[in-house]
Every structure is written in C-alpha cells, then in structure tokens.
Amino acid sequence: MGPERDGVRERLPSGATAAGRPRVPRLDQPRPPRRRILPEWDPEAFGRLSERIARFIGTGRFLVWMTVTIIIWVVWNTLMPQSVRFDEYPFIFLTLALSLQASYAAPLILLAQNRQDDRDRVNLEQDRKQNERSIADTEYLTREIAALRIGLGEVATRDWIRSELQDLVKELEERHNGHREHNGTLPAMRAQRPPGRDAGDH
C-alpha cells in the first residue's frame, strides 16, 4: 500500500483542493480596496485649503487681527481681576498658542509654495513649447517670403513693363524722326547740285 500511495496521486474532492489552495487574484477583476488605518483625503482639496490659509497668513488683515488678539490677551490677563484671568504672566498659554500657530503655518506656506512652483513649472513648459512653435512658424514664414521674393524677381512687374514700353516708344520716335530728317535732306542735296554736273559725269 505504501509504494502504491507514493506512485499514485491521492484524489481529493474539488472542495478540498479549492480550500487548500491559496486564492490568487484574478486578472479580469479589479482588486478590492485595501483597508487603511489613516483617513483618506483629497490631496487637491487639501492643497487648495493650504493655499487659502497661506494667502490669509500673508496678508495685513491677519497681522492686524493677530496683533489685536495678543494685545487683548495681555491686557485681559494683566489688568482684569485675578478670578477672571486665564493665563497669568509669563503668558505660557499665549506662547504655546503662538508656537502652535507658527508650527502649522510654516508647512502650510511651504506646501502652497510647492504647488505654486509646480504651476510655474507647467506654465514655463507651456511657454517654452509655445515659443518653439512660434519660432518654427516664423522660420517657415521667412522661408516662404524669401521664396516669393525670388519668384517675383523672375516675373515681369507692371513698372518693368511700363519702362520697357517707354524705351520702345522713345526708340520708335527716334527712328521716325531720323527717317524724316533723312528723307528731307535728299531733295535739298539734289537741289544744290549744279544742273550740268550730271551731263559732264556721263
């Protein structure tokens, strides 16, 4: 029985094999969400809130309100009766509140600056790409204008045709005037010849 058990696989029911195998997540189904100990929040919403707080901290209104609050705090705990004072000198509670405010204000300001840097980086990248496209378009237009100028240099323009026609008219007028003068000088030369010269020549 021992050798036979070694050579032959023991058949188990399908339920037993399924229960014994570790469950492998299927690829055609989404993974179930994991349970997290920490609470989840929207990073974008938190970033917008931090920017609002940082903007408010960097305004004069915040400085005025903080100054007024500190003055009222100090005056209340100094001049009011002992029974209503809640923070005796040296104002430990006020110091703790200001330290807590500063400890939270610094990370919020840094977070707002990081978000602004990211936006500036994206804007600079977009501006760089826009400048590259503008330079490429300008170079293309420059080449096209140069090609048009070269093409127009080989085309007869209106001024060139007009100048050529004026030159032709002047040339025709000069030829016509010269021909008229030539025809007018021949009869005059014949009239100036002596009458018997032709007979003597023969």
DRENTORMI-47371 format. One line per field, with one value per residue: x, y, z of N, C-alpha, C, O in turn; residue number from 1; residue in three letters. Coordinates in Angstrom, 1 decimal. Atoms other than C-alpha are relative to their C-alpha. Example, Ala and Ser with C-alpha at 12.3 -4.5 7.8 and 13.67 -1.06 7.14 Angstrom:
% DRENTORMI-47371
nxx 0.9_-0.9 .
nyy -1.2_-1.1 .
nzz 0.0_0.0 .
caxx 12.3_13.7 .
cayy -4.5_-1.1 .
cazz 7.8_7.1 .
cxx 0.9_-0.8 .
cyy 1.2_1.1 .
czz 0.0_0.8 .
oxx 1.9_-0.3 .
oyy 1.2_2.2 .
ozz 0.7_0.9 .
seq 1_2 .
type ALA_SER .
END
This chain:
% DRENTORMI-47371
nxx 0.8_-0.9_-0.5_1.1_0.4_-1.1_0.1_1.3_0.5_1.3_1.1_0.8_1.1_-0.3_0.1_-1.1_-1.1_0.2_-0.2_-1.4_-0.8_0.1_0.8_-0.8_0.9_0.2_-0.4_1.2_0.8_-0.8_-0.3_0.9_-0.8_-0.7_0.4_-1.1_0.2_0.1_1.1_-0.3_0.4_-0.3_-1.2_0.2_0.8_-0.9_-0.9_0.7_0.2_-1.3_-0.3_0.9_-0.5_-1.2_0.3_0.6_-1.1_-0.9_0.7_0.0_1.1_-0.4_-0.9_0.8_0.8_-0.9_-0.4_1.1_0.3_-1.1_0.2_1.1_-0.5_-1.0_0.7_1.0_-0.7_-0.9_0.8_1.2_-0.1_-0.7_0.9_0.4_-1.2_-0.1_-1.4_-0.8_-1.4_-0.6_0.9_-0.5_1.0_-0.2_-1.2_0.4_0.9_-0.8_-0.9_0.8_0.3_-1.1_-0.4_0.9_-0.1_-1.1_0.2_1.0_-0.6_-0.9_0.9_0.5_-1.1_-0.2_1.0_-0.2_-1.2_0.4_0.7_-0.9_-0.8_0.9_0.2_-1.2_-0.1_0.9_-0.5_-1.2_0.5_0.6_-1.1_-0.6_1.0_0.0_-1.3_0.1_0.9_-0.7_-1.0_0.8_0.5_-1.2_-0.3_1.0_-0.1_-1.2_0.3_0.9_-0.8_-0.7_0.9_0.4_-1.1_0.0_1.3_0.0_1.0_0.6_-0.9_-1.0_0.6_0.2_-1.2_-0.4_0.9_-0.5_-1.2_0.4_0.6_-1.1_-0.8_0.8_0.0_-1.3_-0.1_0.9_-0.5_-1.2_0.4_0.6_-1.1_-0.7_0.8_0.0_-1.4_-0.3_0.3_-0.8_-1.3_0.1_0.2_-1.2_-1.0_0.0_0.8_-0.7_-1.0_0.3_-0.4_-1.4_-0.4_0.1 .
nyy -1.2_-1.2_-0.4_-0.5_-1.4_-0.9_-0.1_-0.5_-1.2_0.2_-0.8_-0.7_-0.7_-1.3_-1.0_0.1_-0.6_-1.4_-0.6_0.1_-0.9_-1.4_-0.7_-0.9_-0.9_0.2_-1.1_-0.6_-0.7_-1.0_0.3_-0.7_-1.1_0.4_-0.7_-0.8_-0.5_-1.4_-0.4_-0.4_-1.4_-0.4_-0.9_-1.2_-0.9_-0.4_-1.0_-1.3_-0.5_-0.5_-1.3_-1.0_-0.4_-0.7_-1.3_-0.8_-0.3_-1.0_-1.3_-0.9_0.3_1.0_-0.7_-0.9_0.8_0.7_-1.0_-0.4_1.1_0.0_-1.1_0.2_1.1_-0.4_-1.0_0.8_0.8_-0.9_-1.0_0.5_0.7_1.3_1.1_0.2_0.2_1.4_0.2_-1.0_-0.3_-0.5_0.3_1.3_0.5_-0.8_0.4_1.3_-0.2_-0.5_1.0_1.0_-0.7_-0.1_1.3_0.4_-1.0_0.3_1.0_-0.4_-0.9_0.8_0.7_-0.9_-0.4_1.1_0.0_-1.1_0.4_0.9_-0.8_-0.8_0.9_0.3_-1.1_-0.2_1.0_-0.3_-1.2_0.5_0.7_-1.0_-0.7_0.9_0.0_-1.3_-0.1_0.9_-0.7_-1.2_0.5_0.5_-1.2_-0.6_0.8_-0.2_-1.4_0.0_0.7_-0.9_-1.1_0.6_0.2_-1.3_-0.5_0.5_-0.3_-1.4_-0.9_-1.1_-1.1_0.4_0.0_-1.4_-0.6_0.5_-0.6_-1.3_0.1_0.3_-1.2_-0.9_0.5_-0.2_-1.4_-0.4_0.5_-0.7_-1.3_0.1_0.4_-1.2_-0.9_0.6_-0.3_-1.5_-0.4_0.4_-1.0_-1.2_0.3_0.0_-1.4_-0.7_0.4_-0.8_0.7_0.7_0.9_1.3_0.2_0.1_1.4_1.1 .
nzz 0.0_-0.1_1.3_0.9_-0.4_0.5_1.4_0.5_-0.7_-0.7_0.5_-1.0_0.6_0.6_-1.1_-0.9_0.7_0.1_-1.3_-0.3_0.9_-0.3_1.0_0.8_0.6_1.4_0.8_0.7_-1.0_-0.8_-1.3_-1.0_-0.6_-1.3_-1.2_-0.4_-1.4_0.0_0.8_1.3_0.3_1.3_0.0_0.6_-0.9_-1.1_0.5_0.1_-1.4_-0.5_0.7_-0.6_-1.3_0.2_0.5_-1.1_-0.9_0.6_0.2_-1.1_-0.8_-1.0_-0.9_-0.9_-0.9_-1.0_-0.9_-0.8_-0.9_-1.1_-0.9_-0.9_-0.9_-1.0_-0.9_-0.8_-1.0_-0.9_-0.7_-0.5_-1.3_-0.1_0.2_1.4_0.8_0.4_0.3_-0.8_0.4_1.2_1.2_0.6_1.0_1.2_0.6_0.6_1.2_1.1_0.5_0.7_1.3_0.9_0.4_1.1_1.1_0.8_1.0_0.9_0.9_0.9_0.9_1.0_0.9_0.9_1.0_0.9_0.8_1.0_1.0_0.8_0.9_1.1_0.9_0.8_1.1_1.1_0.7_0.8_1.2_0.9_0.7_1.1_1.1_0.7_0.7_1.2_1.0_0.6_1.0_1.2_0.7_0.6_1.2_1.0_0.5_0.8_1.3_0.7_0.5_1.1_1.1_0.5_0.8_1.3_0.6_0.5_-0.7_0.8_0.2_1.0_1.4_0.4_0.4_1.3_1.0_0.2_0.8_1.4_0.6_0.2_1.1_1.2_0.4_0.5_1.3_0.8_0.2_0.9_1.4_0.6_0.4_1.2_1.2_0.3_0.5_1.3_1.0_-0.2_0.6_1.4_0.5_-0.1_1.1_1.3_1.1_1.0_-0.6_0.4_1.4_0.0_-0.5_1.0 .
caxx 0.0_2.9_4.5_1.2_0.4_3.8_3.2_-0.4_-1.7_-4.4_-7.6_-9.3_-12.6_-12.8_-13.9_-11.0_-8.5_-10.1_-10.0_-6.4_-5.1_-4.2_-6.5_-4.8_-6.4_-7.9_-6.6_-10.1_-11.4_-10.4_-8.7_-10.8_-9.8_-7.3_-8.3_-6.2_-5.7_-5.2_-8.1_-8.2_-8.4_-8.3_-4.8_-6.1_-8.7_-6.1_-3.7_-6.3_-7.1_-3.5_-3.1_-6.1_-4.6_-1.2_-2.7_-4.6_-1.5_0.5_-2.0_-2.1_-5.5_-4.0_-1.3_-3.8_-6.1_-3.2_-1.9_-5.3_-5.8_-2.4_-3.0_-6.4_-4.9_-2.1_-4.4_-7.1_-4.6_-2.8_-5.5_-8.5_-9.3_-7.5_-10.6_-11.2_-7.6_-7.0_-3.3_-1.1_2.3_4.6_1.6_2.6_-0.7_-0.2_3.3_2.0_-0.7_1.7_4.2_1.4_0.3_3.8_4.5_1.4_1.9_5.3_4.4_1.2_3.2_5.8_3.0_1.5_4.9_5.4_2.1_2.9_6.3_4.6_2.2_5.0_7.0_4.0_3.4_7.1_7.0_3.9_5.5_8.7_6.7_4.7_7.9_9.3_6.1_6.3_10.0_9.2_6.3_8.4_11.2_8.6_7.1_10.6_11.4_8.1_8.6_12.1_10.8_8.1_10.7_12.8_9.8_8.7_12.2_11.7_8.2_7.7_6.1_4.0_6.7_9.2_6.8_6.0_9.6_10.3_7.3_8.6_12.0_10.4_8.3_11.4_13.3_10.5_10.2_13.9_13.8_10.8_12.4_15.7_13.9_12.0_15.2_16.9_14.0_14.1_17.9_17.9_15.8_17.8_21.0_19.7_18.6_22.0_23.8_24.7_22.5_25.2_27.1_25.2_25.8_29.5_29.7_28.3 .
cayy 0.0_2.4_2.2_2.5_5.6_7.0_6.3_7.3_10.8_10.8_12.2_14.8_16.3_19.5_21.4_20.2_21.2_24.6_25.1_24.0_26.3_29.9_32.3_34.1_37.3_37.1_39.4_40.1_41.6_44.7_44.4_45.1_48.3_47.9_48.9_51.8_52.9_56.5_58.5_59.3_62.9_64.6_66.0_68.6_69.9_69.9_71.8_74.4_74.8_75.2_77.9_79.8_79.7_80.7_83.6_84.8_84.5_86.6_89.5_92.6_91.6_88.6_90.7_93.2_90.6_88.7_91.9_92.9_89.4_89.5_92.9_92.0_88.7_90.5_93.4_90.9_88.8_91.8_94.3_92.2_90.7_87.6_85.5_86.0_85.7_82.5_83.0_84.6_86.2_85.0_84.0_80.4_79.6_82.5_81.4_77.8_79.1_81.2_78.4_76.0_78.6_79.1_75.3_74.8_78.0_77.0_73.7_75.2_78.0_75.5_73.4_76.4_77.4_73.9_74.0_77.4_76.1_73.2_75.6_77.8_74.9_73.8_77.3_77.7_74.4_75.5_78.9_77.1_74.9_77.9_79.8_76.8_76.7_80.4_80.2_77.3_79.3_82.4_80.4_78.8_82.2_83.6_80.8_81.3_85.1_84.5_82.0_84.5_87.3_85.0_84.1_87.7_88.6_86.5_87.8_90.9_93.6_96.5_99.0_97.0_96.5_100.2_101.2_98.8_100.2_103.7_102.7_101.2_104.3_106.5_104.3_104.3_108.1_108.5_106.2_108.0_111.4_110.2_108.7_112.0_114.0_111.6_112.0_115.8_116.1_114.2_116.7_119.5_117.9_117.3_121.0_122.2_120.3_122.2_121.4_120.4_118.2_115.1_115.6_116.1_112.9_110.9 .
cazz 0.0_0.8_-2.7_-4.4_-2.4_-3.4_-7.1_-7.4_-6.5_-4.0_-5.3_-3.2_-3.7_-5.6_-2.5_-0.5_-3.2_-3.6_0.1_0.3_-2.5_-1.8_-3.5_-6.4_-7.6_-11.0_-13.7_-15.2_-11.9_-10.1_-6.8_-3.7_-2.0_0.9_4.3_5.5_9.1_8.3_7.0_3.3_1.9_-1.4_-2.0_-4.3_-1.9_0.9_-1.3_-2.1_1.6_2.4_-0.3_1.1_4.6_3.4_1.4_4.5_6.7_4.3_4.4_6.5_7.8_9.6_11.1_12.4_13.9_15.5_17.0_18.3_19.8_21.6_23.0_24.3_25.7_27.5_28.8_30.0_31.9_33.4_34.3_35.0_38.4_39.5_39.3_35.6_34.4_32.5_31.6_34.2_33.5_31.8_29.4_28.9_27.1_24.7_24.0_23.3_21.0_19.0_18.8_17.6_15.0_13.7_13.6_11.4_9.3_8.1_6.5_5.0_3.5_2.1_0.7_-1.0_-2.4_-3.8_-5.5_-7.0_-8.1_-9.8_-11.6_-12.6_-14.0_-16.0_-17.3_-18.2_-20.1_-22.0_-22.7_-23.9_-26.3_-27.5_-28.2_-30.1_-32.2_-32.8_-33.8_-36.2_-37.7_-38.1_-39.8_-42.1_-43.0_-43.6_-46.0_-47.8_-48.1_-49.4_-52.0_-53.0_-53.4_-55.6_-57.6_-58.0_-59.2_-62.2_-63.0_-65.1_-63.0_-64.1_-63.6_-65.6_-68.5_-68.4_-68.5_-71.4_-73.3_-72.7_-74.0_-77.1_-77.7_-77.4_-79.8_-82.3_-82.1_-82.6_-85.6_-87.0_-86.5_-88.1_-91.1_-91.6_-91.5_-93.9_-96.4_-96.1_-96.8_-100.0_-102.1_-100.6_-101.7_-105.2_-105.5_-104.5_-107.3_-110.5_-113.5_-115.8_-113.5_-114.4_-118.1_-117.5_-115.5_-118.3 .
cxx 0.9_0.5_-1.1_-0.4_1.1_-0.1_-1.3_-0.4_-1.3_-1.0_-0.8_-1.2_0.3_-0.1_1.2_1.2_-0.1_0.2_1.5_0.9_-0.1_-0.7_0.9_-1.0_-0.1_0.3_-1.2_-0.9_0.8_0.3_-0.9_0.9_0.6_-0.5_1.2_-0.4_-0.2_-1.2_0.5_-0.5_0.4_1.2_-0.2_-0.8_0.8_1.0_-0.7_-0.3_1.2_0.4_-0.9_0.6_1.3_-0.2_-0.5_1.1_0.9_-0.7_0.1_-1.1_0.3_0.9_-0.8_-0.8_0.9_0.5_-1.0_-0.3_1.1_-0.1_-1.1_0.3_0.8_-0.8_-1.0_0.7_0.9_-0.9_-1.3_0.2_0.6_-0.9_-0.4_1.2_0.1_1.5_0.9_1.4_0.9_-0.8_0.5_-1.0_0.1_1.2_-0.2_-0.8_0.7_1.0_-0.8_-0.4_1.2_0.4_-1.0_0.1_1.1_-0.2_-1.1_0.6_1.0_-0.8_-0.6_1.1_0.3_-1.0_0.2_1.2_-0.4_-0.8_0.9_0.9_-0.9_-0.2_1.3_0.2_-0.9_0.5_1.2_-0.5_-0.7_1.0_0.7_-0.9_0.1_1.3_-0.1_-0.9_0.6_1.1_-0.7_-0.5_1.2_0.4_-1.0_0.1_1.3_-0.2_-0.9_0.8_0.8_-0.9_-0.5_1.2_0.1_-1.3_0.1_-1.1_-0.5_0.9_1.1_-0.6_-0.2_1.3_0.5_-0.8_0.5_1.3_-0.3_-0.6_1.1_0.8_-0.7_-0.1_1.3_0.2_-0.9_0.5_1.3_-0.4_-0.6_1.1_0.8_-0.8_0.0_1.4_0.3_-0.5_0.8_1.3_-0.1_-0.2_1.2_1.0_-0.2_-0.7_0.8_1.0_-0.3_0.4_1.5_0.5_-0.2_1.0 .
cyy 1.3_0.4_0.4_1.4_1.0_0.3_0.6_1.2_-0.2_1.0_0.6_0.6_1.4_1.1_0.0_0.6_1.5_0.7_0.0_1.0_1.4_0.7_1.0_1.0_-0.1_1.3_0.7_0.7_1.0_-0.4_0.7_1.1_-0.5_0.9_0.8_0.5_1.5_0.5_0.5_1.5_0.3_0.9_1.3_1.0_0.5_1.1_1.4_0.7_0.6_1.3_1.1_0.5_0.8_1.4_0.9_0.3_1.1_1.4_0.9_-0.2_-1.0_0.6_0.9_-0.8_-0.7_1.0_0.4_-1.1_-0.1_1.1_-0.2_-1.1_0.6_1.0_-0.7_-0.7_0.8_0.9_-0.5_-0.6_-1.4_-1.1_-0.3_-0.1_-1.5_-0.3_1.0_0.2_-1.2_-0.5_-1.2_-0.5_0.8_-0.4_-1.4_0.2_0.6_-1.0_-1.0_0.7_0.1_-1.4_-0.5_1.0_-0.3_-1.1_0.4_1.0_-0.7_-0.8_0.9_0.4_-1.1_-0.1_1.1_-0.3_-1.0_0.7_0.8_-0.8_-0.5_1.2_0.3_-1.0_0.3_1.2_-0.4_-0.7_1.0_0.9_-0.8_0.0_1.3_0.2_-0.8_0.7_1.2_-0.4_-0.5_1.2_0.7_-0.7_0.3_1.4_0.1_-0.7_0.9_1.2_-0.5_-0.2_1.3_0.7_-0.4_0.3_1.5_0.8_1.1_1.1_-0.3_0.0_1.5_0.7_-0.6_0.6_1.4_0.1_-0.3_1.2_1.0_-0.4_0.1_1.5_0.4_-0.6_0.8_1.4_-0.1_-0.3_1.3_1.0_-0.5_0.3_1.4_0.5_-0.4_1.0_1.2_-0.1_0.0_1.4_0.8_-0.4_0.9_-0.8_-0.7_-1.0_-1.4_-0.3_-0.2_-1.3_-1.0_0.1 .
czz 0.0_-1.4_-0.9_0.3_-0.5_-1.5_-0.6_0.9_0.6_-0.5_1.1_-0.6_-0.4_1.1_0.9_-0.7_-0.1_1.4_0.4_-0.7_0.5_-1.1_-0.7_-0.6_-1.5_-0.7_-0.6_1.0_0.7_1.4_1.0_0.7_1.4_1.1_0.5_1.5_0.0_-0.9_-1.4_-0.3_-1.4_0.0_-0.6_0.9_1.2_-0.4_-0.2_1.3_0.5_-0.7_0.5_1.4_-0.1_-0.6_1.1_1.0_-0.5_-0.3_1.2_1.0_1.1_1.0_1.0_1.0_1.0_1.0_1.0_1.1_1.1_0.9_1.0_1.0_1.2_1.0_0.9_1.1_0.9_0.8_0.6_1.3_-0.1_-0.3_-1.5_-0.9_-0.3_-0.4_0.7_-0.7_0.4_-1.3_-0.7_-1.1_-1.3_-0.8_-0.7_-1.2_-1.2_-0.6_-0.9_-1.4_-0.9_-0.5_-1.1_-1.2_-0.9_-1.0_-1.0_-1.0_-1.0_-1.0_-1.1_-1.0_-1.0_-1.1_-1.0_-0.9_-1.1_-1.2_-0.9_-0.9_-1.2_-1.0_-0.8_-1.1_-1.1_-0.7_-0.9_-1.3_-0.9_-0.7_-1.1_-1.2_-0.7_-0.8_-1.3_-1.0_-0.6_-1.0_-1.3_-0.8_-0.7_-1.2_-1.1_-0.6_-0.9_-1.4_-0.9_-0.6_-1.2_-1.2_-0.7_-0.8_-1.4_-0.8_-0.4_0.7_-0.8_-0.3_-1.0_-1.4_-0.4_-0.4_-1.4_-1.1_-0.3_-0.8_-1.5_-0.7_-0.4_-1.2_-1.3_-0.4_-0.6_-1.4_-1.0_-0.4_-0.9_-1.4_-0.7_-0.4_-1.2_-1.3_-0.3_-0.5_-1.4_-1.1_0.1_-0.7_-1.5_-0.6_0.0_-1.1_-1.2_-1.1_-1.0_0.5_-0.4_-1.5_-0.1_0.5_-1.0_-1.0 .
oxx 0.5_0.5_-0.9_-0.8_0.8_0.1_-1.3_-0.3_-2.2_-0.7_-1.3_-1.1_1.3_0.7_1.6_2.0_0.8_0.8_2.0_2.0_-1.2_-0.5_1.6_-2.0_0.9_0.1_-1.1_-2.0_2.0_-0.5_-1.3_2.1_-0.1_-0.9_2.3_-1.5_-1.0_-1.5_1.6_-1.5_1.2_1.1_0.3_-0.5_0.7_1.3_-0.1_-0.2_1.2_1.0_-0.4_0.6_1.5_0.5_-0.1_1.1_1.5_-0.1_0.5_-1.0_0.0_0.7_-0.5_-0.8_0.5_0.6_-0.8_-0.5_0.8_0.1_-1.0_0.0_0.5_-0.6_-1.1_0.2_1.5_-0.6_-1.8_1.3_0.6_-0.5_-0.7_1.1_0.0_1.8_1.1_1.8_0.8_-0.2_0.8_-0.6_-0.1_1.2_0.2_-0.6_0.6_1.2_-0.3_-0.4_1.0_0.9_-0.5_-0.1_1.0_0.1_-1.0_0.2_1.0_-0.5_-0.6_0.8_0.6_-0.7_0.0_1.2_0.0_-0.6_0.7_1.1_-0.4_-0.2_1.2_0.7_-0.6_0.4_1.4_0.0_-0.6_0.8_1.0_-0.4_0.0_1.2_0.3_-0.6_0.5_1.2_-0.2_-0.3_1.0_0.7_-0.6_0.0_1.2_0.2_-0.7_0.6_1.0_-0.5_-0.6_0.9_0.6_-1.4_0.6_-2.3_-0.1_0.9_1.5_0.1_0.0_1.3_1.1_-0.3_0.5_1.5_0.3_-0.3_1.1_1.2_-0.1_0.0_1.4_0.7_-0.5_0.5_1.5_0.3_-0.3_1.1_1.2_-0.1_-0.1_1.4_1.0_0.3_1.1_1.9_0.8_0.2_1.4_2.0_-1.3_-0.7_0.3_1.7_0.6_0.9_2.0_1.5_0.6_1.1 .
oyy 2.3_1.5_1.4_2.2_2.1_1.4_1.2_1.2_-0.8_2.2_-0.1_0.9_2.0_2.0_1.1_1.4_2.3_1.8_0.9_1.4_1.8_0.4_1.8_0.6_-0.3_2.4_1.9_1.1_0.7_-1.2_1.8_0.9_-1.2_2.0_0.2_0.8_2.0_-0.2_1.0_1.8_-0.4_2.0_2.4_2.2_1.6_2.0_2.4_1.9_1.7_2.2_2.3_1.7_1.8_2.4_2.1_1.4_1.8_2.2_0.4_0.1_-0.8_0.3_0.9_-0.5_-0.8_0.7_0.6_-0.8_-0.3_0.9_0.0_-1.0_0.3_0.9_-0.4_-0.6_0.3_1.1_0.1_-0.9_-2.0_-2.2_-1.4_-0.3_-2.3_-1.5_2.1_-0.6_-1.6_-0.7_-1.2_-1.0_0.2_-0.5_-1.6_-0.5_0.2_-1.0_-1.5_0.0_-0.1_-1.5_-1.3_0.6_-0.2_-0.9_0.0_0.9_-0.4_-0.9_0.5_0.6_-0.9_-0.4_0.9_0.0_-0.9_0.4_0.9_-0.4_-0.5_1.0_0.7_-0.7_0.2_1.3_0.1_-0.4_0.9_1.2_-0.3_0.1_1.4_0.8_-0.4_0.7_1.4_0.2_-0.2_1.2_1.3_0.0_0.4_1.5_0.7_-0.2_0.9_1.6_0.2_0.1_1.4_1.5_0.3_0.0_2.3_0.5_1.3_1.6_0.5_0.5_1.8_1.4_0.2_0.9_1.9_0.9_0.3_1.4_1.6_0.4_0.5_1.8_1.2_0.2_1.0_1.9_0.8_0.2_1.5_1.6_0.3_0.6_1.8_1.5_0.3_1.3_1.9_0.8_0.5_1.8_1.7_0.3_1.3_-2.0_-1.8_-1.6_-2.2_-1.4_-1.0_-1.9_-2.0_-0.7 .
ozz -0.6_-1.8_-1.7_-0.5_-0.9_-2.0_-1.7_2.1_0.0_-0.6_2.0_-1.8_0.1_1.1_1.3_-0.1_0.0_1.4_1.2_-0.2_1.0_-2.3_-0.1_-1.2_-2.1_-0.2_-1.0_0.6_1.0_2.0_0.8_0.8_2.1_0.9_0.7_1.8_0.7_-1.8_-1.5_0.3_-2.0_0.6_-0.2_0.9_1.6_0.3_0.1_1.5_1.1_-0.1_0.7_1.6_0.6_-0.2_1.2_1.6_0.2_-1.0_2.3_2.2_2.3_2.2_2.2_2.2_2.2_2.2_2.2_2.2_2.3_2.1_2.2_2.2_2.3_2.2_2.1_2.3_1.8_2.0_1.5_1.7_-1.1_-0.9_-1.8_-2.1_0.6_-0.7_0.2_-1.6_1.6_-2.3_-1.9_-2.1_-2.3_-2.0_-1.9_-2.2_-2.3_-1.8_-1.9_-2.4_-2.1_-1.7_-2.0_-2.4_-2.1_-2.2_-2.2_-2.2_-2.2_-2.2_-2.3_-2.2_-2.1_-2.2_-2.2_-2.0_-2.2_-2.3_-2.1_-2.1_-2.3_-2.2_-2.0_-2.2_-2.3_-2.0_-2.0_-2.4_-2.1_-1.9_-2.1_-2.3_-1.9_-1.9_-2.3_-2.2_-1.8_-2.1_-2.4_-2.1_-1.8_-2.2_-2.3_-1.8_-1.9_-2.4_-2.1_-1.8_-2.2_-2.3_-1.9_-1.7_-2.3_-2.0_0.3_0.7_-2.0_-1.4_-1.9_-2.3_-1.6_-1.4_-2.2_-2.2_-1.4_-1.7_-2.4_-1.9_-1.5_-2.1_-2.3_-1.6_-1.5_-2.3_-2.2_-1.5_-1.8_-2.3_-1.9_-1.5_-2.0_-2.3_-1.5_-1.2_-2.1_-2.0_-0.9_-1.3_-2.2_-1.7_-0.8_-1.3_-1.5_-1.1_-1.5_-0.3_-0.6_-1.8_-0.9_0.0_-1.1_-2.0 .
seq 1_2_3_4_5_6_7_8_9_10_11_12_13_14_15_16_17_18_19_20_21_22_23_24_25_26_27_28_29_30_31_32_33_34_35_36_37_38_39_40_41_42_43_44_45_46_47_48_49_50_51_52_53_54_55_56_57_58_59_60_61_62_63_64_65_66_67_68_69_70_71_72_73_74_75_76_77_78_79_80_81_82_83_84_85_86_87_88_89_90_91_92_93_94_95_96_97_98_99_100_101_102_103_104_105_106_107_108_109_110_111_112_113_114_115_116_117_118_119_120_121_122_123_124_125_126_127_128_129_130_131_132_133_134_135_136_137_138_139_140_141_142_143_144_145_146_147_148_149_150_151_152_153_154_155_156_157_158_159_160_161_162_163_164_165_166_167_168_169_170_171_172_173_174_175_176_177_178_179_180_181_182_183_184_185_186_187_188_189_190_191_192_193_194_195_196_197_198_199_200_201_202 .
type MET_GLY_PRO_GLU_ARG_ASP_GLY_VAL_ARG_GLU_ARG_LEU_PRO_SER_GLY_ALA_THR_ALA_ALA_GLY_ARG_PRO_ARG_VAL_PRO_ARG_LEU_ASP_GLN_PRO_ARG_PRO_PRO_ARG_ARG_ARG_ILE_LEU_PRO_GLU_TRP_ASP_PRO_GLU_ALA_PHE_GLY_ARG_LEU_SER_GLU_ARG_ILE_ALA_ARG_PHE_ILE_GLY_THR_GLY_ARG_PHE_LEU_VAL_TRP_MET_THR_VAL_THR_ILE_ILE_ILE_TRP_VAL_VAL_TRP_ASN_THR_LEU_MET_PRO_GLN_SER_VAL_ARG_PHE_ASP_GLU_TYR_PRO_PHE_ILE_PHE_LEU_THR_LEU_ALA_LEU_SER_LEU_GLN_ALA_SER_TYR_ALA_ALA_PRO_LEU_ILE_LEU_LEU_ALA_GLN_ASN_ARG_GLN_ASP_ASP_ARG_ASP_ARG_VAL_ASN_LEU_GLU_GLN_ASP_ARG_LYS_GLN_ASN_GLU_ARG_SER_ILE_ALA_ASP_THR_GLU_TYR_LEU_THR_ARG_GLU_ILE_ALA_ALA_LEU_ARG_ILE_GLY_LEU_GLY_GLU_VAL_ALA_THR_ARG_ASP_TRP_ILE_ARG_SER_GLU_LEU_GLN_ASP_LEU_VAL_LYS_GLU_LEU_GLU_GLU_ARG_HIS_ASN_GLY_HIS_ARG_GLU_HIS_ASN_GLY_THR_LEU_PRO_ALA_MET_ARG_ALA_GLN_ARG_PRO_PRO_GLY_ARG_ASP_ALA_GLY_ASP_HIS .
END
